[in-house]
């Protein structure tokens, strides 16, 4: 029985958490054009939906995402000309990674297995990464004679420093979950059977937090890696100015004064 295309990305919202699950286990979840577009759309919907206050990105089977699967992409018209590849990367892999980085809700990656190429970058673009003990991260591009794309040369040096990033990209060796945690690529490593529970606990905890403050915190941290100190401090002050007008900020201050646990509404 043939699976419908919409089944290649499973989606549900539960307890204010949007669960986005890649579902092509037979292909180690190598991401197709259609899957990519669906994930981008779901992340945009999560940003705009007040009922969604956190996101989990995960996959079925033994692989998190084995990279890009270009089968099923819209057919090109004729021979490739200069600019075609750059356009494909810009509109494809880079849009996917940017959608994660720019999502206004915190995104938790639950990495169930191998994350290779764009799959590794998809996980590393998330705000928090939980990996199963058997997961591996592979900068596979060099094995194919390719330059890393999908934001890899942007993400990796910011996580592990330029020297280690070059080592991972130059050799393309698989990095086991425990080593990934030691390097700072992963926040937590858990047994495979505990992965979804651990992701749910973190995501639902985030979903009970001050959603707008978390969104602006995410934006500040991401932007701080690209600008100078003056720009970072100016952005911080502006974000706090905006955030102080939210209901959750008022609730947070009031609960402190009244010595009670705050109840955040995400507004």
N, C-alpha and C positions, 0 to 999 in steps of 0.2 A: 504493500500500500504506500503510495507516494505521499510524503508529508507536504502540507501546504506551506508556501513561503513565509507566511506570518508566524508559523510555528518555529522558525529558525531563531527567533528572539522571543523568549517568553517574558511576560510582564504581568505584575500584579502590584497593587498598593495595599499595604497591611500596616496598621498602627502608625500611619503617617510616613511610612517608608516605601519608596518606589524600588521594587526588586526588578532588575534588568538582567536576564540570564541568556547568554549565548547558548544555542541549542542545536549544534551540529556535531555531536560527539564522534560520529564516524569519521569526521575530517579534523579531529582534534580542535574543533572550533576555529579553524582558519576562517577569517572574517570575509564575507562576500560583500559586493557592492550594496546589495539590498539590506543586509544586516547592518552595515555601517550607517546607511541612511536612517534605518529604524532606530538605532541607538542614539544617533544625533537628535532625532525628533523627540525621543523619550526624555533625553536630558533637557532639551528646551522646554518640554511640557513640565518637567519637574521644577524648573526655575520659575515658571509662571503660575504654578498651582499652589495656592496657600495651604492646601490640605497635604501636600508633600513637603516634608521637612528634613528628609535625608534620603540618600540613594545608596543601594548596594549593587555593585556590578560583579557578576560571577558567571559561571558556566557549568554545563553538565558534562559528565564523563570524566576522562582521564586528563584532558587538556583544558587549560584556561583559554588560550588562543595561540595557535601555531603560526600566526602571521597573517598575511593577506592572501586571500583566494580571489584571483581576478576573474575566475569564471563567473559568468552571469552579469558582467559589467556591460554597460551600453556599448554597442558596436561602434568602433571608430570608422571614420570615413576615409578610406584610402590609405596611402603610405604615410608613415610617421614623418613629421617635419620638426624642425627645431622649435622648441617650446612646448611640444606635446607632453613630454615626460614631466617637466616642471609643473605644467598645468594640472596633470593627473595627480601629482603628489600634493599640490596646493589644495585642490578641490576634494581630495580623497583622504589620505592618511592624516594630513595636517588638520583638516576640519574635524576629524574624529577626536584627535588629541585635544584640540582647542575647545571642543564641546565639553570635555571633562574638566579642563582647567577653568573654563568660564561658567560652569554650572553654578547657580547661586545657592545651591544646597550642598552640604558636605557629602562627598562621594567616598564610600568605603569599597575597596576592592577585596573580594574574597577569592583568592587565587587557589583553585583546586588542583591544578596540575601545571604542565609545561606552559610557560609564557615566553614566546619566541618572537623576535623581530618586532613588528608593530604590536603584537600581543604583549610583549614585555613593556613597551612604552605606554600601552593602554592602562596597564596596572600601575605603572610608576607615575602616571599623570594624576591618579586618584589622590585624595587628601590623606587617607589612611589605608594601609595595606596589611591584610591578614593573610597568611599563606599556610596551606596544609604542609605537613612535614615532607611530603613527597614532591612538592612543587619545585620547579627549576626555572631560572631566568636565563635566556640565551640571546646575546646580541648576534644573531645568526647572519647578518648581512655580509660580513667578510667571507663567510663560507661560500657565498654565491658570487663573490667578486663585486659586491655592491657597496655603495655608501649608505650609512644608516639614515633612514628617513622617519617620518612620523614624530619629529621633535626629539629624537634620541640624543643628538649632540647638544641639545638645549637642556634636556632633563637630567641626563646622567651626571655631568660635571657638577651640577647644583646639589646632587644627592651624595656623591662620593668623592668629589674633587677631580680635577682634570687628569692627573696621572693615572688614577685607578680607572677612570672612564675610558682612557685610551687603552689600557690593558684589556678591559672587557671587550672593547670594540675591535681592537687589533687582532685578538686571538679567537674571539667568538666561543670561548669555553662556557659550558653550562655552569651556572652558579646555583648550588643547592640552597634550599630555603634557609637552613641554619646559617650558612655563610652570608646570604642576602640580608638576614637580620643583623648580623655582625657588622656588615658594611653600611647599614642604614637604608637599604632599599626597602626593607620590610619592617613594620612596627611590631608584629607578633607572629610567631609560628605555633601552630596547634596541631594535634592529631587530626587526620582527615575527617574522622567522624564527628569532630567538634567544630569544624569550620563554619558551617551555617549558623550554629548556635552562637559562636563568638561574634560573627558578623552581625547577627540580629541584636545581640546585647549592645554592641557599640552603636549601631544605627538607631536603635530605639532610644538609647540614651541621648544621642544627638538630636533626635526628633522631639525630645522633651525640652531641649535647650532654647535659648533666645535666638531664633532662626535668623533674623536680620543681622544681629551682632556677629553670628558665625559667618554669614555671607561676607560681611565687610572685613572680618578677620582674615578669612581666606584670601580675599582680594589684596589686602595689605601685605600678607606674607609673600604671596606670589609676585607682587609688584616690587617688593623690597629687593629681590634678587637681580632686578634689572636696572634700578636707578641708583642715584646717590643718596647720601644721608639726608640732605635738605629736602629732597623730593619725598623721601619716605616719611619724614617727620611731618611735613605739610599734609600728606595724604592721611596720616594717622589722626591729626587734629580735625581734619574735615570729616573723616569717618565718624569720629566720636561726636562731633556736632550733629551730624545727621542721626546717628543712633540714639542720642539722648531724647529725640522726639518720638521714639517708638514706645508702644505700650509695654513691651517686655523690659525696657530699660527702667521705666517708671516702677514696674513691679519688682525688679531686682533691687532697686534702692529702697523701696517701701518695705520689702521683706527683710532687708538687713536692719532697718531702723526698728521694725516690729519684732525682730528676732524669730522669724518663721521661715519655713522652706518656701522658696518662690514657686509660683505656678506660671510657666511661660506659655503663651498662646501662639507664638510664631509671628507676632505682628508688632 
